[in-house]
């Protein structure tokens, strides 16, 4: 793989710039039907996208969006 470098416990620069060859996406679907489940789903997504939530995302091993 062209330009592939691996450093133990430090691969995030390669993930962030798209050169790391293995990725996994996280999708969250919300059913927009006016139910309490919709309200909870929106709150969950908002929490994940918050500053605190992004720290949790990173702690779980994902690359934060923000």
PDB file of N, CA, C and O in Angstrom, chain B, residues numbered from 101:
ATOM      1  N   UNK B 101       0.837  -1.174   0.000  1.00  0.00           N
ATOM      2  CA  UNK B 101       0.000   0.000   0.000  1.00  0.00           C
ATOM      3  C   UNK B 101       0.880   1.234   0.000  1.00  0.00           C
ATOM      4  O   UNK B 101       1.723   1.416   0.879  1.00  0.00           O
ATOM      5  N   UNK B 102       0.681   2.045  -0.959  1.00  0.00           N
ATOM      6  CA  UNK B 102       1.497   3.242  -1.111  1.00  0.00           C
ATOM      7  C   UNK B 102       1.366   4.168   0.103  1.00  0.00           C
ATOM      8  O   UNK B 102       0.264   4.540   0.505  1.00  0.00           O
ATOM      9  N   UNK B 103       2.491   4.521   0.659  1.00  0.00           N
ATOM     10  CA  UNK B 103       2.498   5.468   1.761  1.00  0.00           C
ATOM     11  C   UNK B 103       1.988   4.928   3.083  1.00  0.00           C
ATOM     12  O   UNK B 103       1.780   5.703   4.016  1.00  0.00           O
ATOM     13  N   UNK B 104       1.782   3.630   3.194  1.00  0.00           N
ATOM     14  CA  UNK B 104       1.238   3.072   4.434  1.00  0.00           C
ATOM     15  C   UNK B 104       2.315   3.036   5.503  1.00  0.00           C
ATOM     16  O   UNK B 104       3.404   2.501   5.290  1.00  0.00           O
ATOM     17  N   UNK B 105       2.002   3.603   6.639  1.00  0.00           N
ATOM     18  CA  UNK B 105       2.883   3.562   7.799  1.00  0.00           C
ATOM     19  C   UNK B 105       2.041   3.171   8.992  1.00  0.00           C
ATOM     20  O   UNK B 105       0.869   3.540   9.072  1.00  0.00           O
ATOM     21  N   UNK B 106       2.609   2.445   9.902  1.00  0.00           N
ATOM     22  CA  UNK B 106       1.865   2.040  11.089  1.00  0.00           C
ATOM     23  C   UNK B 106       2.725   2.260  12.314  1.00  0.00           C
ATOM     24  O   UNK B 106       3.857   1.782  12.392  1.00  0.00           O
ATOM     25  N   UNK B 107       2.179   2.985  13.262  1.00  0.00           N
ATOM     26  CA  UNK B 107       2.842   3.181  14.539  1.00  0.00           C
ATOM     27  C   UNK B 107       1.905   2.663  15.607  1.00  0.00           C
ATOM     28  O   UNK B 107       0.736   3.047  15.652  1.00  0.00           O
ATOM     29  N   UNK B 108       2.400   1.803  16.458  1.00  0.00           N
ATOM     30  CA  UNK B 108       1.588   1.217  17.510  1.00  0.00           C
ATOM     31  C   UNK B 108       0.930   2.308  18.339  1.00  0.00           C
ATOM     32  O   UNK B 108       1.594   3.240  18.793  1.00  0.00           O
ATOM     33  N   UNK B 109      -0.374   2.188  18.534  1.00  0.00           N
ATOM     34  CA  UNK B 109      -1.171   3.110  19.350  1.00  0.00           C
ATOM     35  C   UNK B 109      -1.219   4.533  18.804  1.00  0.00           C
ATOM     36  O   UNK B 109      -1.578   5.453  19.540  1.00  0.00           O
ATOM     37  N   UNK B 110      -0.872   4.740  17.549  1.00  0.00           N
ATOM     38  CA  UNK B 110      -0.937   6.093  16.997  1.00  0.00           C
ATOM     39  C   UNK B 110      -1.269   6.033  15.514  1.00  0.00           C
ATOM     40  O   UNK B 110      -0.426   6.350  14.675  1.00  0.00           O
ATOM     41  N   UNK B 111      -2.479   5.632  15.190  1.00  0.00           N
ATOM     42  CA  UNK B 111      -2.875   5.570  13.791  1.00  0.00           C
ATOM     43  C   UNK B 111      -3.865   6.671  13.422  1.00  0.00           C
ATOM     44  O   UNK B 111      -4.251   6.783  12.258  1.00  0.00           O
ATOM     45  N   UNK B 112      -4.279   7.476  14.383  1.00  0.00           N
ATOM     46  CA  UNK B 112      -5.322   8.461  14.100  1.00  0.00           C
ATOM     47  C   UNK B 112      -4.967   9.447  12.985  1.00  0.00           C
ATOM     48  O   UNK B 112      -5.868   9.814  12.231  1.00  0.00           O
ATOM     49  N   UNK B 113      -3.705   9.907  12.825  1.00  0.00           N
ATOM     50  CA  UNK B 113      -3.446  10.816  11.702  1.00  0.00           C
ATOM     51  C   UNK B 113      -3.771  10.183  10.362  1.00  0.00           C
ATOM     52  O   UNK B 113      -4.237  10.864   9.449  1.00  0.00           O
ATOM     53  N   UNK B 114      -3.527   8.875  10.235  1.00  0.00           N
ATOM     54  CA  UNK B 114      -3.804   8.189   8.986  1.00  0.00           C
ATOM     55  C   UNK B 114      -5.298   7.989   8.771  1.00  0.00           C
ATOM     56  O   UNK B 114      -5.771   7.993   7.635  1.00  0.00           O
ATOM     57  N   UNK B 115      -6.030   7.817   9.842  1.00  0.00           N
ATOM     58  CA  UNK B 115      -7.480   7.684   9.742  1.00  0.00           C
ATOM     59  C   UNK B 115      -8.078   9.029   9.335  1.00  0.00           C
ATOM     60  O   UNK B 115      -8.932   9.094   8.452  1.00  0.00           O
ATOM     61  N   UNK B 116      -7.634  10.078   9.969  1.00  0.00           N
ATOM     62  CA  UNK B 116      -8.198  11.402   9.711  1.00  0.00           C
ATOM     63  C   UNK B 116      -7.935  11.892   8.295  1.00  0.00           C
ATOM     64  O   UNK B 116      -8.795  12.550   7.710  1.00  0.00           O
ATOM     65  N   UNK B 117      -6.767  11.589   7.726  1.00  0.00           N
ATOM     66  CA  UNK B 117      -6.486  12.085   6.379  1.00  0.00           C
ATOM     67  C   UNK B 117      -6.890  11.099   5.283  1.00  0.00           C
ATOM     68  O   UNK B 117      -6.664  11.351   4.099  1.00  0.00           O
ATOM     69  N   UNK B 118      -7.494   9.965   5.686  1.00  0.00           N
ATOM     70  CA  UNK B 118      -8.033   9.024   4.711  1.00  0.00           C
ATOM     71  C   UNK B 118      -7.033   8.023   4.165  1.00  0.00           C
ATOM     72  O   UNK B 118      -7.385   7.241   3.282  1.00  0.00           O
ATOM     73  N   UNK B 119      -5.789   8.016   4.657  1.00  0.00           N
ATOM     74  CA  UNK B 119      -4.809   7.088   4.126  1.00  0.00           C
ATOM     75  C   UNK B 119      -4.785   5.754   4.854  1.00  0.00           C
ATOM     76  O   UNK B 119      -4.148   4.814   4.379  1.00  0.00           O
ATOM     77  N   UNK B 120      -5.457   5.644   5.987  1.00  0.00           N
ATOM     78  CA  UNK B 120      -5.519   4.371   6.701  1.00  0.00           C
ATOM     79  C   UNK B 120      -6.457   3.446   5.931  1.00  0.00           C
ATOM     80  O   UNK B 120      -7.582   3.841   5.627  1.00  0.00           O
ATOM     81  N   UNK B 121      -6.026   2.219   5.606  1.00  0.00           N
ATOM     82  CA  UNK B 121      -6.793   1.387   4.678  1.00  0.00           C
ATOM     83  C   UNK B 121      -8.044   0.718   5.244  1.00  0.00           C
ATOM     84  O   UNK B 121      -8.861   0.214   4.472  1.00  0.00           O
ATOM     85  N   UNK B 122      -8.217   0.696   6.544  1.00  0.00           N
ATOM     86  CA  UNK B 122      -9.373   0.017   7.127  1.00  0.00           C
ATOM     87  C   UNK B 122     -10.238   1.034   7.862  1.00  0.00           C
ATOM     88  O   UNK B 122      -9.740   1.794   8.694  1.00  0.00           O
ATOM     89  N   UNK B 123     -11.506   1.047   7.562  1.00  0.00           N
ATOM     90  CA  UNK B 123     -12.411   1.980   8.227  1.00  0.00           C
ATOM     91  C   UNK B 123     -13.691   1.263   8.605  1.00  0.00           C
ATOM     92  O   UNK B 123     -14.006   0.193   8.083  1.00  0.00           O
ATOM     93  N   UNK B 124     -14.414   1.868   9.514  1.00  0.00           N
ATOM     94  CA  UNK B 124     -15.722   1.361   9.923  1.00  0.00           C
ATOM     95  C   UNK B 124     -16.582   2.595  10.171  1.00  0.00           C
ATOM     96  O   UNK B 124     -16.180   3.505  10.895  1.00  0.00           O
ATOM     97  N   UNK B 125     -17.734   2.618   9.584  1.00  0.00           N
ATOM     98  CA  UNK B 125     -18.636   3.755   9.752  1.00  0.00           C
ATOM     99  C   UNK B 125     -19.684   3.447  10.801  1.00  0.00           C
ATOM    100  O   UNK B 125     -20.064   2.293  11.002  1.00  0.00           O
ATOM    101  N   UNK B 126     -20.139   4.477  11.455  1.00  0.00           N
ATOM    102  CA  UNK B 126     -21.194   4.348  12.451  1.00  0.00           C
ATOM    103  C   UNK B 126     -22.400   5.133  11.951  1.00  0.00           C
ATOM    104  O   UNK B 126     -22.317   6.345  11.753  1.00  0.00           O
ATOM    105  N   UNK B 127     -23.509   4.450  11.748  1.00  0.00           N
ATOM    106  CA  UNK B 127     -24.740   5.091  11.295  1.00  0.00           C
ATOM    107  C   UNK B 127     -25.771   5.051  12.414  1.00  0.00           C
ATOM    108  O   UNK B 127     -25.888   4.054  13.126  1.00  0.00           O
ATOM    109  N   UNK B 128     -26.503   6.120  12.561  1.00  0.00           N
ATOM    110  CA  UNK B 128     -27.596   6.166  13.525  1.00  0.00           C
ATOM    111  C   UNK B 128     -28.835   6.598  12.757  1.00  0.00           C
ATOM    112  O   UNK B 128     -28.869   7.682  12.174  1.00  0.00           O
ATOM    113  N   UNK B 129     -29.845   5.749  12.759  1.00  0.00           N
ATOM    114  CA  UNK B 129     -31.089   6.034  12.042  1.00  0.00           C
ATOM    115  C   UNK B 129     -32.158   6.471  13.035  1.00  0.00           C
ATOM    116  O   UNK B 129     -32.296   5.902  14.118  1.00  0.00           O
ATOM    117  N   UNK B 130     -32.908   7.490  12.643  1.00  0.00           N
ATOM    118  CA  UNK B 130     -33.999   7.995  13.476  1.00  0.00           C
ATOM    119  C   UNK B 130     -35.283   7.916  12.660  1.00  0.00           C
ATOM    120  O   UNK B 130     -35.366   8.463  11.561  1.00  0.00           O
ATOM    121  N   UNK B 131     -36.268   7.239  13.201  1.00  0.00           N
ATOM    122  CA  UNK B 131     -37.569   7.162  12.551  1.00  0.00           C
ATOM    123  C   UNK B 131     -38.329   8.452  12.862  1.00  0.00           C
ATOM    124  O   UNK B 131     -38.659   8.716  14.018  1.00  0.00           O
ATOM    125  N   UNK B 132     -38.600   9.240  11.849  1.00  0.00           N
ATOM    126  CA  UNK B 132     -39.289  10.526  12.012  1.00  0.00           C
ATOM    127  C   UNK B 132     -40.798  10.305  12.010  1.00  0.00           C
ATOM    128  O   UNK B 132     -41.476  10.518  11.006  1.00  0.00           O
ATOM    129  N   UNK B 133     -41.307   9.866  13.174  1.00  0.00           N
ATOM    130  CA  UNK B 133     -42.731   9.550  13.238  1.00  0.00           C
ATOM    131  C   UNK B 133     -43.455  10.241  14.392  1.00  0.00           C
ATOM    132  O   UNK B 133     -44.603   9.912  14.688  1.00  0.00           O
ATOM    133  N   UNK B 134     -42.786  11.201  15.048  1.00  0.00           N
ATOM    134  CA  UNK B 134     -43.428  11.958  16.113  1.00  0.00           C
ATOM    135  C   UNK B 134     -43.594  11.213  17.423  1.00  0.00           C
ATOM    136  O   UNK B 134     -44.315  11.676  18.306  1.00  0.00           O
ATOM    137  N   UNK B 135     -42.940  10.065  17.570  1.00  0.00           N
ATOM    138  CA  UNK B 135     -43.065   9.280  18.797  1.00  0.00           C
ATOM    139  C   UNK B 135     -41.962   9.666  19.794  1.00  0.00           C
ATOM    140  O   UNK B 135     -41.023  10.378  19.439  1.00  0.00           O
ATOM    141  N   UNK B 136     -42.080   9.195  21.033  1.00  0.00           N
ATOM    142  CA  UNK B 136     -41.005   9.421  21.999  1.00  0.00           C
ATOM    143  C   UNK B 136     -39.666   8.819  21.536  1.00  0.00           C
ATOM    144  O   UNK B 136     -38.604   9.322  21.902  1.00  0.00           O
ATOM    145  N   UNK B 137     -39.716   7.755  20.741  1.00  0.00           N
ATOM    146  CA  UNK B 137     -38.477   7.181  20.204  1.00  0.00           C
ATOM    147  C   UNK B 137     -37.754   8.182  19.297  1.00  0.00           C
ATOM    148  O   UNK B 137     -36.526   8.262  19.309  1.00  0.00           O
ATOM    149  N   UNK B 138     -38.510   8.930  18.526  1.00  0.00           N
ATOM    150  CA  UNK B 138     -37.904   9.956  17.677  1.00  0.00           C
ATOM    151  C   UNK B 138     -37.230  11.014  18.544  1.00  0.00           C
ATOM    152  O   UNK B 138     -36.095  11.406  18.271  1.00  0.00           O
ATOM    153  N   UNK B 139     -37.905  11.469  19.564  1.00  0.00           N
ATOM    154  CA  UNK B 139     -37.353  12.481  20.464  1.00  0.00           C
ATOM    155  C   UNK B 139     -36.072  11.980  21.119  1.00  0.00           C
ATOM    156  O   UNK B 139     -35.087  12.713  21.211  1.00  0.00           O
ATOM    157  N   UNK B 140     -36.087  10.738  21.568  1.00  0.00           N
ATOM    158  CA  UNK B 140     -34.905  10.144  22.196  1.00  0.00           C
ATOM    159  C   UNK B 140     -33.765  10.007  21.187  1.00  0.00           C
ATOM    160  O   UNK B 140     -32.608  10.259  21.523  1.00  0.00           O
ATOM    161  N   UNK B 141     -34.077   9.617  19.978  1.00  0.00           N
ATOM    162  CA  UNK B 141     -33.055   9.465  18.936  1.00  0.00           C
ATOM    163  C   UNK B 141     -32.387  10.778  18.601  1.00  0.00           C
ATOM    164  O   UNK B 141     -31.168  10.841  18.446  1.00  0.00           O
ATOM    165  N   UNK B 142     -33.181  11.824  18.490  1.00  0.00           N
ATOM    166  CA  UNK B 142     -32.626  13.148  18.207  1.00  0.00           C
ATOM    167  C   UNK B 142     -31.743  13.618  19.360  1.00  0.00           C
ATOM    168  O   UNK B 142     -30.669  14.175  19.133  1.00  0.00           O
ATOM    169  N   UNK B 143     -32.187  13.397  20.582  1.00  0.00           N
ATOM    170  CA  UNK B 143     -31.388  13.769  21.751  1.00  0.00           C
ATOM    171  C   UNK B 143     -30.068  12.999  21.767  1.00  0.00           C
ATOM    172  O   UNK B 143     -29.024  13.561  22.098  1.00  0.00           O
ATOM    173  N   UNK B 144     -30.112  11.723  21.410  1.00  0.00           N
ATOM    174  CA  UNK B 144     -28.912  10.884  21.377  1.00  0.00           C
ATOM    175  C   UNK B 144     -27.910  11.401  20.343  1.00  0.00           C
ATOM    176  O   UNK B 144     -26.720  11.522  20.631  1.00  0.00           O
ATOM    177  N   UNK B 145     -28.393  11.701  19.155  1.00  0.00           N
ATOM    178  CA  UNK B 145     -27.519  12.226  18.106  1.00  0.00           C
ATOM    179  C   UNK B 145     -26.928  13.571  18.533  1.00  0.00           C
ATOM    180  O   UNK B 145     -25.734  13.808  18.353  1.00  0.00           O
ATOM    181  N   UNK B 146     -27.748  14.440  19.089  1.00  0.00           N
ATOM    182  CA  UNK B 146     -27.242  15.734  19.553  1.00  0.00           C
ATOM    183  C   UNK B 146     -26.174  15.570  20.630  1.00  0.00           C
ATOM    184  O   UNK B 146     -25.195  16.317  20.655  1.00  0.00           O
ATOM    185  N   UNK B 147     -26.358  14.599  21.517  1.00  0.00           N
ATOM    186  CA  UNK B 147     -25.360  14.340  22.547  1.00  0.00           C
ATOM    187  C   UNK B 147     -24.062  13.839  21.904  1.00  0.00           C
ATOM    188  O   UNK B 147     -22.976  14.287  22.274  1.00  0.00           O
ATOM    189  N   UNK B 148     -24.170  12.912  20.944  1.00  0.00           N
ATOM    190  CA  UNK B 148     -22.970  12.397  20.289  1.00  0.00           C
ATOM    191  C   UNK B 148     -22.204  13.481  19.546  1.00  0.00           C
ATOM    192  O   UNK B 148     -20.977  13.428  19.471  1.00  0.00           O
ATOM    193  N   UNK B 149     -22.913  14.462  18.996  1.00  0.00           N
ATOM    194  CA  UNK B 149     -22.268  15.527  18.240  1.00  0.00           C
ATOM    195  C   UNK B 149     -21.779  16.677  19.115  1.00  0.00           C
ATOM    196  O   UNK B 149     -21.073  17.564  18.635  1.00  0.00           O
ATOM    197  N   UNK B 150     -22.147  16.668  20.391  1.00  0.00           N
ATOM    198  CA  UNK B 150     -21.688  17.716  21.307  1.00  0.00           C
ATOM    199  C   UNK B 150     -20.202  17.528  21.616  1.00  0.00           C
ATOM    200  O   UNK B 150     -19.619  16.494  21.291  1.00  0.00           O
ATOM    201  N   UNK B 151     -19.608  18.515  22.235  1.00  0.00           N
ATOM    202  CA  UNK B 151     -18.194  18.441  22.608  1.00  0.00           C
ATOM    203  C   UNK B 151     -17.935  17.231  23.514  1.00  0.00           C
ATOM    204  O   UNK B 151     -16.984  16.479  23.301  1.00  0.00           O
ATOM    205  N   UNK B 152     -18.786  17.055  24.518  1.00  0.00           N
ATOM    206  CA  UNK B 152     -18.652  15.918  25.433  1.00  0.00           C
ATOM    207  C   UNK B 152     -18.860  14.592  24.695  1.00  0.00           C
ATOM    208  O   UNK B 152     -18.131  13.624  24.912  1.00  0.00           O
ATOM    209  N   UNK B 153     -19.869  14.569  23.818  1.00  0.00           N
ATOM    210  CA  UNK B 153     -20.157  13.362  23.058  1.00  0.00           C
ATOM    211  C   UNK B 153     -19.019  12.966  22.143  1.00  0.00           C
ATOM    212  O   UNK B 153     -18.727  11.779  21.998  1.00  0.00           O
ATOM    213  N   UNK B 154     -18.365  13.949  21.518  1.00  0.00           N
ATOM    214  CA  UNK B 154     -17.244  13.661  20.646  1.00  0.00           C
ATOM    215  C   UNK B 154     -16.061  13.080  21.424  1.00  0.00           C
ATOM    216  O   UNK B 154     -15.301  12.271  20.894  1.00  0.00           O
ATOM    217  N   UNK B 155     -15.913  13.491  22.662  1.00  0.00           N
ATOM    218  CA  UNK B 155     -14.884  12.895  23.521  1.00  0.00           C
ATOM    219  C   UNK B 155     -15.212  11.426  23.783  1.00  0.00           C
ATOM    220  O   UNK B 155     -14.322  10.576  23.781  1.00  0.00           O
ATOM    221  N   UNK B 156     -16.493  11.135  24.008  1.00  0.00           N
ATOM    222  CA  UNK B 156     -16.915   9.748  24.222  1.00  0.00           C
ATOM    223  C   UNK B 156     -16.721   8.909  22.961  1.00  0.00           C
ATOM    224  O   UNK B 156     -16.308   7.752  23.034  1.00  0.00           O
ATOM    225  N   UNK B 157     -17.020   9.496  21.816  1.00  0.00           N
ATOM    226  CA  UNK B 157     -16.832   8.810  20.539  1.00  0.00           C
ATOM    227  C   UNK B 157     -15.359   8.433  20.375  1.00  0.00           C
ATOM    228  O   UNK B 157     -15.037   7.306  19.999  1.00  0.00           O
ATOM    229  N   UNK B 158     -14.472   9.385  20.661  1.00  0.00           N
ATOM    230  CA  UNK B 158     -13.041   9.128  20.533  1.00  0.00           C
ATOM    231  C   UNK B 158     -12.581   8.062  21.547  1.00  0.00           C
ATOM    232  O   UNK B 158     -11.781   7.185  21.221  1.00  0.00           O
ATOM    233  N   UNK B 159     -13.098   8.156  22.766  1.00  0.00           N
ATOM    234  CA  UNK B 159     -12.747   7.178  23.798  1.00  0.00           C
ATOM    235  C   UNK B 159     -13.179   5.762  23.390  1.00  0.00           C
ATOM    236  O   UNK B 159     -12.530   4.782  23.754  1.00  0.00           O
ATOM    237  N   UNK B 160     -14.273   5.665  22.636  1.00  0.00           N
ATOM    238  CA  UNK B 160     -14.771   4.362  22.174  1.00  0.00           C
ATOM    239  C   UNK B 160     -13.976   3.826  20.991  1.00  0.00           C
ATOM    240  O   UNK B 160     -14.221   2.708  20.537  1.00  0.00           O
ATOM    241  N   UNK B 161     -13.023   4.613  20.487  1.00  0.00           N
ATOM    242  CA  UNK B 161     -12.178   4.136  19.404  1.00  0.00           C
ATOM    243  C   UNK B 161     -12.542   4.652  18.036  1.00  0.00           C
ATOM    244  O   UNK B 161     -11.928   4.251  17.047  1.00  0.00           O
ATOM    245  N   UNK B 162     -13.526   5.534  17.947  1.00  0.00           N
ATOM    246  CA  UNK B 162     -13.901   6.127  16.670  1.00  0.00           C
ATOM    247  C   UNK B 162     -13.190   7.468  16.500  1.00  0.00           C
ATOM    248  O   UNK B 162     -12.699   8.042  17.471  1.00  0.00           O
ATOM    249  N   UNK B 163     -13.137   7.955  15.285  1.00  0.00           N
ATOM    250  CA  UNK B 163     -12.568   9.272  15.011  1.00  0.00           C
ATOM    251  C   UNK B 163     -13.696  10.285  15.122  1.00  0.00           C
ATOM    252  O   UNK B 163     -14.702  10.162  14.423  1.00  0.00           O
ATOM    253  N   UNK B 164     -13.550  11.283  15.984  1.00  0.00           N
ATOM    254  CA  UNK B 164     -14.611  12.268  16.144  1.00  0.00           C
ATOM    255  C   UNK B 164     -14.820  13.092  14.859  1.00  0.00           C
ATOM    256  O   UNK B 164     -13.889  13.302  14.082  1.00  0.00           O
ATOM    257  N   UNK B 165     -16.044  13.543  14.664  1.00  0.00           N
ATOM    258  CA  UNK B 165     -16.349  14.367  13.493  1.00  0.00           C
ATOM    259  C   UNK B 165     -15.956  15.822  13.685  1.00  0.00           C
ATOM    260  O   UNK B 165     -15.676  16.538  12.724  1.00  0.00           O
ATOM    261  N   UNK B 166     -15.941  16.244  14.938  1.00  0.00           N
ATOM    262  CA  UNK B 166     -15.665  17.655  15.224  1.00  0.00           C
ATOM    263  C   UNK B 166     -14.473  17.789  16.111  1.00  0.00           C
ATOM    264  O   UNK B 166     -14.087  18.903  16.462  1.00  0.00           O
TER     265      UNK B 166
END
